[in-house]
Amino acid sequence: AQKNNISPGVIYKTIKVKSEKVSGKEAADAKISFMGRRTLGELAKMDKINLERSLLFLQEKGVEATPQSQMREAASTLSITPYELFDMLKTLQ
């Protein structure tokens, strides 16, 4: 704050406003721990993805997936991260 001649209060308000822009659902999704270890079935039980639509989507992309498939395995086949795959699958609700 001193280096930039800005009061700590101004910095705090800026950070607070930006953090409030994230919706509750987005924040909850970002907090899912160990995404790579999660199975498609686990995410479906958590009501984060639609299992049937997700399996069909993955099959169309050439990924042989089951409810026991880990996100890491499916994402790796598509050359993306588990979180990127999750972002795709959650839109299939």
Buried (B, 14 or more C-beta within 10 A) or exposed (E): EEEEEEEEEEEEEEEEEEEEEEEEEEEEBEEBEEBBEBBBBBBBEEEBBBBEBBBEBBEEEEBEBEBEBBBBBBBBBBEBBBBEBBEBBBEEE
